[in-house]
Amino acid sequence: MKATLAILRKELRDALRDRRTLLVALISSLLGVPLMLLIFSVVLTQVESQEEKRTVMVKGIEHARGLENYIQRQGYQIKTAPEDYAAKSQSKELDQPVLLIPDNFDEKLATGEKGTLEIAFDTSNRQAEFGVRPLRRLLDGYSQEVASLGLSMRGVSIELLQRIEVRERHLKKPEERKATITTMLPMMVLMAIVLGGMYAAIDTTAGERERGSLEPLMMNPVTGWQLTIGKWGAVAIVGMGVVVLTIFSFFPSQWLIHNETLRAEFQFNFKDAMGFLLVLLPLAASVAAIQIAISLDCKSYKEAQVRNQMVTMFIPFVSLVPILFPGREPAWFQWVPVLSQNQMMNQVLKGETLSTASVGIAFLVCALMSLASLAYISQKMRRVVMH
């Protein structure tokens, strides 16, 4: 036991001395979530500002007097688009889409023909693109009004076309929160876990092998399991430290949210933090064991880094699997690492209570992965050094 603790202290001290490990751990844990929430807040504010903007940029409004009257009745102000609207939209000077009205628009409507309107915007101009949806909604309202007036003039009651009224009833649990934008946060947390402990795992195996410091360590009277537990313990502590820092960075991150919609969605409290830790700490420990096992066979730091980065790519792909199963998620999700943690974190963000069975299954899977990886490491440790 003393030998294992000595190795643990030595590896942990080396990990904390490594600037690369500390830098990645701190950046991924302390800056990742605040930066993402800040970006979400800015984007949502931009979208809502376009929704609230009561102006319409038009070219050729003199050819659609009925439309002009409708827009003004809805409380919108009409602005004439500049002649070089295309160039200004491409250069981001124009932050609204432009409504283009042809010369014969009113004439076509008067003769019962279909009139055509165009909404012009540059697809790379995000601000202008955000304004397309409210403009289309406004034009849809005008289109319905024109159709209703046309039917009324022909003696057809509008109510005959609207015999059925459809309403939406939103069903949800009383304690359930709305979490749409924040569903991307679990993937960020999972990436932070993998990146946070990766460099510590590489340094304690391929790094020491490259520096030639692993062989002297093997000359001590310690077993393969003692070496394995000591090294794994240090990397796991770093990984779990990243988890704790990441989770508790959620609290100051809420100060950066200036958008009321996002603030209403993201209500993270101490109970939620405990739920996240319960879900993520076992995963961080198992990921540490897997990273050490992957790095052990590598003869250089660079080779181990490449292999671990390939494993890191696994997380985004797994996080996209639920898209293939719209509706109720299959029961086998809770048996898949990363996928089950992603599922449970989303439940926490929605304010739902985690089931004991789901947490237990996730813990069991992580424990089995850790044991398998540690058994491989203990058997491989001395043989790798000798070759």
C-alpha positions in Angstrom: 0.0 0.0 0.0 2.9 2.4 0.9 4.5 1.7 -2.5 1.2 2.4 -4.3 0.8 5.7 -2.4 4.4 6.7 -3.1 3.9 6.1 -6.9 0.6 8.0 -6.7 2.2 11.0 -5.0 5.1 11.0 -7.5 2.8 10.8 -10.6 0.5 13.4 -9.3 3.4 15.8 -8.6 4.7 15.2 -12.1 1.3 15.8 -13.6 0.9 19.1 -11.7 4.3 20.2 -12.8 3.6 19.6 -16.4 2.5 23.0 -17.9 0.8 21.4 -20.9 -1.4 19.2 -18.6 -2.4 22.1 -16.4 -3.0 24.5 -19.3 -5.4 22.1 -21.1 -7.1 21.1 -17.8 -7.7 24.7 -16.8 -8.8 25.9 -20.2 -11.1 23.0 -20.9 -12.7 23.1 -17.4 -12.8 26.8 -16.5 -13.3 28.5 -19.9 -15.2 26.0 -22.0 -18.7 26.3 -20.5 -18.6 30.1 -19.8 -17.5 30.7 -23.4 -20.2 28.5 -24.8 -22.9 30.1 -22.7 -21.7 33.5 -23.7 -21.9 32.6 -27.4 -25.4 31.1 -26.9 -26.4 34.3 -25.1 -25.1 36.6 -27.9 -26.7 34.5 -30.7 -30.1 34.4 -29.0 -30.0 38.1 -28.4 -29.2 38.7 -32.1 -32.2 36.5 -33.1 -34.5 38.1 -30.7 -33.4 41.6 -31.7 -34.4 40.8 -35.3 -37.7 39.5 -34.0 -38.4 42.7 -32.0 -37.2 45.0 -34.7 -40.3 46.7 -36.2 -38.8 47.7 -39.5 -39.0 46.2 -43.0 -36.5 47.0 -45.7 -38.3 47.2 -49.0 -37.5 47.9 -52.6 -40.5 48.8 -54.8 -43.1 49.4 -52.1 -44.9 51.8 -54.4 -46.0 48.8 -56.5 -47.8 47.2 -53.5 -50.0 49.8 -51.8 -52.1 47.1 -50.1 -49.0 45.4 -48.7 -47.7 48.8 -47.5 -51.0 49.4 -45.7 -50.9 46.0 -44.1 -47.3 46.4 -42.9 -48.1 49.7 -41.3 -51.2 48.4 -39.6 -49.1 45.7 -38.0 -46.9 48.4 -36.4 -43.9 48.1 -38.7 -42.0 51.0 -40.2 -41.1 50.7 -43.9 -37.6 51.7 -45.0 -36.5 52.0 -48.6 -33.6 49.7 -49.4 -30.5 51.2 -51.0 -29.8 50.6 -54.7 -26.6 48.6 -53.8 -28.4 46.4 -51.2 -26.7 43.3 -52.6 -23.2 44.6 -52.0 -24.1 46.0 -48.6 -25.6 42.7 -47.5 -22.5 40.9 -48.6 -20.3 43.3 -46.8 -22.5 43.0 -43.6 -23.4 46.7 -43.7 -27.0 45.8 -44.1 -28.3 43.7 -41.2 -31.8 43.0 -42.5 -33.2 41.0 -45.5 -34.6 43.1 -48.3 -38.2 42.6 -49.6 -38.2 42.9 -53.4 -41.5 43.8 -55.0 -42.0 43.6 -58.8 -43.5 46.5 -60.8 -46.7 44.6 -61.7 -47.4 43.2 -58.2 -50.7 45.1 -57.6 -51.8 44.6 -61.2 -51.5 40.8 -60.9 -53.4 40.7 -57.6 -56.2 42.9 -59.1 -56.6 40.5 -62.0 -56.6 37.4 -59.8 -53.2 36.3 -60.8 -50.5 35.1 -58.3 -48.1 37.8 -57.2 -44.5 37.0 -56.4 -42.3 38.5 -53.7 -38.7 37.9 -53.1 -36.6 38.1 -49.9 -33.0 39.0 -50.7 -30.2 38.3 -48.2 -26.7 37.1 -48.2 -26.4 33.6 -46.6 -23.1 34.5 -45.0 -24.8 37.5 -43.3 -26.1 35.9 -40.1 -27.8 39.1 -38.8 -29.8 39.5 -42.1 -30.7 35.8 -42.1 -32.1 36.0 -38.6 -34.6 38.6 -39.9 -36.0 36.3 -42.6 -38.3 34.3 -40.3 -40.2 37.3 -38.9 -40.5 38.9 -42.4 -41.9 35.6 -43.8 -44.4 35.5 -40.9 -45.5 39.0 -41.7 -46.0 38.2 -45.4 -47.9 35.0 -44.6 -50.3 37.2 -42.6 -50.8 39.5 -45.6 -51.3 36.6 -47.9 -54.1 35.2 -45.7 -55.7 38.6 -45.5 -55.7 39.0 -49.3 -57.2 35.5 -49.7 -59.9 36.1 -47.1 -60.9 39.5 -48.7 -61.0 37.8 -52.2 -63.4 35.1 -50.9 -65.5 37.6 -49.1 -65.9 39.7 -52.3 -67.2 36.6 -54.0 -69.7 35.9 -51.3 -67.9 33.0 -49.8 -67.7 32.9 -46.0 -64.3 32.5 -44.5 -65.7 30.4 -41.8 -66.6 27.7 -44.4 -62.9 27.2 -44.9 -62.1 27.1 -41.2 -64.6 24.6 -39.9 -61.9 22.9 -37.7 -59.9 24.8 -35.2 -56.6 23.1 -34.1 -55.0 24.1 -30.8 -51.8 22.9 -29.2 -51.7 21.5 -25.7 -48.1 21.2 -24.3 -47.7 18.3 -21.9 -44.8 18.3 -19.5 -44.1 17.6 -15.9 -44.6 20.5 -13.5 -40.9 20.5 -12.5 -39.6 20.0 -16.0 -37.6 22.9 -17.4 -37.3 23.9 -21.0 -33.8 22.9 -22.2 -33.2 23.3 -25.9 -30.1 25.5 -26.4 -28.3 24.0 -23.4 -28.6 20.4 -24.7 -25.1 21.0 -26.3 -23.5 21.5 -22.9 -23.2 17.8 -22.0 -21.1 17.1 -25.0 -18.8 20.0 -24.0 -18.4 18.6 -20.5 -17.6 15.2 -21.9 -14.9 16.7 -24.2 -13.4 18.5 -21.2 -13.1 15.2 -19.3 -11.3 13.5 -22.1 -9.0 16.4 -22.9 -8.3 17.3 -19.2 -6.7 13.9 -18.3 -5.3 13.0 -21.7 -1.9 14.7 -21.3 -1.4 13.4 -17.8 -2.1 9.9 -19.1 0.4 10.3 -22.0 3.1 11.9 -19.8 2.9 9.1 -17.2 3.4 6.4 -19.9 4.8 7.4 -23.3 6.3 10.6 -21.9 8.3 8.8 -19.2 9.3 6.1 -21.7 10.6 8.7 -24.1 12.5 10.5 -21.3 13.9 7.2 -20.1 12.5 7.6 -16.5 10.1 4.6 -16.7 12.9 2.0 -16.5 14.4 3.2 -13.2 10.9 3.1 -11.7 10.5 -0.5 -12.8 13.7 -1.4 -10.9 11.9 -0.7 -7.6 10.4 -3.7 -5.7 6.8 -3.0 -6.8 4.3 -5.2 -8.6 2.6 -4.4 -11.9 -0.7 -3.7 -10.1 1.0 -1.3 -7.7 2.5 0.6 -10.6 -0.8 0.5 -12.4 -3.0 1.7 -9.5 -0.5 4.5 -8.6 -0.4 5.9 -12.2 -4.1 5.4 -12.8 -4.9 7.1 -9.5 -2.9 10.2 -10.4 -4.5 10.5 -13.9 -7.9 9.8 -12.5 -7.5 12.6 -9.8 -6.6 15.0 -12.6 -9.6 13.9 -14.7 -12.0 14.1 -11.8 -10.5 17.5 -10.8 -11.4 18.7 -14.3 -14.9 17.4 -13.8 -15.3 19.3 -10.5 -13.9 22.5 -11.9 -16.1 22.2 -15.1 -19.3 21.6 -13.1 -18.7 24.4 -10.7 -17.8 26.8 -13.5 -21.5 26.6 -14.4 -22.4 28.9 -11.4 -20.3 31.9 -12.4 -21.1 31.2 -16.1 -24.7 32.2 -15.3 -23.5 35.7 -14.6 -22.5 36.0 -18.3 -25.9 35.2 -19.6 -27.7 38.5 -20.5 -30.4 36.9 -22.6 -33.6 36.4 -20.6 -34.7 33.3 -22.7 -31.4 31.5 -22.1 -31.4 32.5 -18.4 -34.9 31.0 -18.0 -33.7 27.7 -19.6 -30.4 27.4 -17.8 -31.3 27.2 -14.1 -28.3 25.3 -12.6 -28.3 24.8 -8.9 -26.3 22.8 -6.3 -28.6 19.8 -6.6 -28.0 19.7 -10.4 -24.2 19.9 -9.8 -24.4 16.9 -7.5 -26.3 15.0 -10.2 -23.6 15.9 -12.8 -20.8 14.7 -10.4 -22.6 11.5 -9.7 -22.9 10.8 -13.4 -19.4 12.0 -14.5 -16.9 11.0 -11.8 -17.0 7.3 -12.6 -16.7 8.0 -16.3 -13.6 10.3 -15.7 -12.0 7.4 -13.8 -12.6 4.9 -16.5 -11.5 7.3 -19.3 -8.2 7.8 -17.4 -7.6 4.0 -17.3 -8.4 3.7 -21.1 -6.1 6.6 -21.9 -3.2 5.0 -20.0 -3.8 1.7 -21.7 -3.8 3.3 -25.1 -0.6 5.3 -24.4 1.3 2.4 -22.8 2.2 0.8 -26.2 3.4 4.0 -27.8 7.1 4.7 -28.0 6.8 8.4 -28.3 4.7 11.3 -26.8 3.5 12.3 -30.3 2.3 8.8 -31.2 0.4 8.5 -27.9 -1.2 11.9 -28.5 -2.4 10.9 -32.0 -3.9 7.7 -30.7 -5.7 9.5 -27.9 -7.0 12.2 -30.2 -8.6 9.5 -32.3 -10.4 8.2 -29.2 -11.5 11.7 -28.4 -13.3 11.9 -31.8 -15.5 9.0 -30.5 -17.4 11.4 -28.2 -19.0 13.7 -30.8 -20.1 10.7 -32.9 -21.7 9.0 -30.0 -23.4 12.2 -29.0 -25.1 12.3 -32.4 -26.6 8.8 -32.1 -29.9 10.0 -30.5 -30.7 11.9 -33.7 -31.2 8.5 -35.4 -33.8 7.6 -32.8 -36.4 10.4 -32.7 -38.9 10.1 -30.0 -38.4 7.7 -27.1 -34.7 6.7 -26.7 -34.1 2.9 -26.7 -33.3 1.2 -23.4 -29.9 0.1 -24.6 -28.7 3.7 -24.5 -28.0 3.4 -20.8 -25.5 0.6 -21.4 -23.4 2.7 -23.8 -20.6 4.8 -22.2 -20.8 8.5 -23.1 -24.3 8.0 -24.5 -25.8 7.2 -21.1 -23.9 10.1 -19.4 -25.1 12.4 -22.1 -28.7 11.2 -21.6 -28.6 11.6 -17.8 -27.0 15.1 -18.0 -29.8 16.2 -20.3 -32.3 14.9 -17.8 -30.7 16.9 -15.1 -30.8 20.1 -17.2 -34.5 19.5 -17.7 -35.0 19.2 -14.0 -35.9 15.5 -14.1 -34.9 13.1 -11.4 -32.3 10.5 -12.3 -33.4 6.9 -11.8 -31.3 4.7 -9.5 -31.2 2.0 -12.2 -29.7 4.3 -14.9 -27.0 5.6 -12.5 -26.3 2.0 -11.3 -25.9 0.7 -14.8 -23.6 3.6 -15.8 -21.5 3.0 -12.7 -21.3 -0.7 -13.4 -20.2 -0.2 -17.1 -17.5 2.4 -16.0 -16.2 0.0 -13.3 -16.0 -2.9 -15.8 -14.1 -0.7 -18.3 -11.7 0.5 -15.6 -11.0 -3.0 -14.3 -10.4 -4.3 -17.9 -8.1 -1.5 -18.7 -6.2 -1.8 -15.4 -5.8 -5.5 -15.8 -4.3 -4.9 -19.3 -2.0 -2.2 -18.0 -0.7 -4.3 -15.1 0.2 -7.3 -17.4 1.7 -5.1 -20.1 3.6 -2.6 -18.0 6.9 -4.5 -17.5 6.9 -6.2 -20.9 6.6 -2.8 -22.7 9.5 -1.4 -20.8 11.7 -4.4 -21.5 11.2 -4.2 -25.3 
